[in-house]
């Protein structure tokens, strides 16, 4: 299970905005796993989809 804190690890002017953007998915581990994979694979939806065993359109949605 994924864990994601909406409490910023560092405080700067963007911390609150980033936390607010992530808050809606904080209780959705499948979304967080997808986001992590997407970032890990340099924003490549096809590689992300392959890694997760999904169709690329699923990553888009």
Phi, psi and omega in degrees: 000141181276151172233138181215124179264136174271004173274123183297142177282341174218151181254121170212185187295338181265351185304314181296320180293319179294315178300319179295324178291323182276339184306317180298337181255005184302329181259016181239083185303329180294325177290320180293321176298319178295316179298314179300315180296318179300316178291320180298328183260032175051042174065027178264107186294327180291316178293319177300312180299316179299314180301321183270354182073035182240164171283143180307326179295331177294322177295322180295329185267000000 
